[in-house]
């Protein structure tokens, strides 16, 4: 099924940003924009999740599935 709909791989991006990369970014320093790095990473992941869903939806729509 994934061979026919590779755009659904965008839905893995939030999972990777939240869970898989979490042990790698679990630190307070450095700070980014005055935020601890972990908080900045989670904020970034939260903002990128709707983008990933939109890209997956757009791919389905382009194939006439939505």
Phi, psi and omega per residue, in radians:
X1 nan -0.640 -3.105
X2 -1.251 -0.421 3.092
X3 -1.122 -0.595 -3.110
X4 -1.478 -0.345 -3.069
X5 -2.349 1.155 -3.079
X6 -1.168 -0.322 3.129
X7 -1.147 -0.294 3.108
X8 -1.247 -0.198 3.049
X9 -1.093 -0.399 3.075
X10 -1.036 -0.454 -3.125
X11 -1.283 -0.224 3.047
X12 -1.413 -0.336 -3.098
X13 -1.010 -0.826 3.110
X14 -1.069 -0.676 3.114
X15 -1.057 -0.815 -3.130
X16 -1.125 -0.757 -3.118
X17 -1.129 -0.700 -3.080
X18 -1.440 -0.869 -2.945
X19 -1.782 -0.903 -3.024
X20 -1.177 -0.624 -3.108
X21 -1.575 -0.138 -3.060
X22 -1.009 -0.781 3.106
X23 -1.105 -0.428 -3.132
X24 -1.365 -0.440 -3.065
X25 -1.925 0.152 -3.081
X26 -1.343 1.382 3.097
X27 -2.665 2.698 -3.134
X28 -1.530 -0.738 -3.139
X29 -1.802 2.443 0.198
X30 -1.444 2.934 3.049
X31 -1.756 2.531 3.120
X32 -2.163 2.129 -3.093
X33 0.967 0.574 3.125
X34 1.406 0.086 -3.136
X35 -1.866 2.543 2.985
X36 -1.016 2.582 -3.023
X37 -1.003 -0.721 -3.127
X38 -1.110 -0.738 3.127
X39 -1.132 -0.726 3.096
X40 -1.071 -0.743 3.141
X41 -1.076 -0.778 -3.141
X42 -1.181 -0.646 3.076
X43 -1.116 -0.768 3.104
X44 -1.079 -0.749 3.124
X45 -1.110 -0.679 3.125
X46 -1.135 -0.677 3.140
X47 -1.301 -0.487 -3.124
X48 -1.501 -0.290 -3.131
X49 -1.069 -0.843 3.101
X50 -1.096 -0.523 3.094
X51 -1.135 -0.750 3.128
X52 -1.137 -0.712 3.118
X53 -1.141 -0.713 3.115
X54 -1.081 -0.750 -3.136
X55 -1.128 -0.676 3.093
X56 -1.171 -0.720 3.126
X57 -1.123 -0.739 -3.137
X58 -1.107 -0.645 3.094
X59 -1.156 -0.702 3.082
X60 -1.162 -0.710 -3.123
X61 -1.140 -0.671 3.127
X62 -1.128 -0.513 3.114
X63 -1.527 -0.008 3.106
X64 1.407 0.487 -3.113
X65 -1.758 -0.162 -3.100
X66 -2.105 nan nan
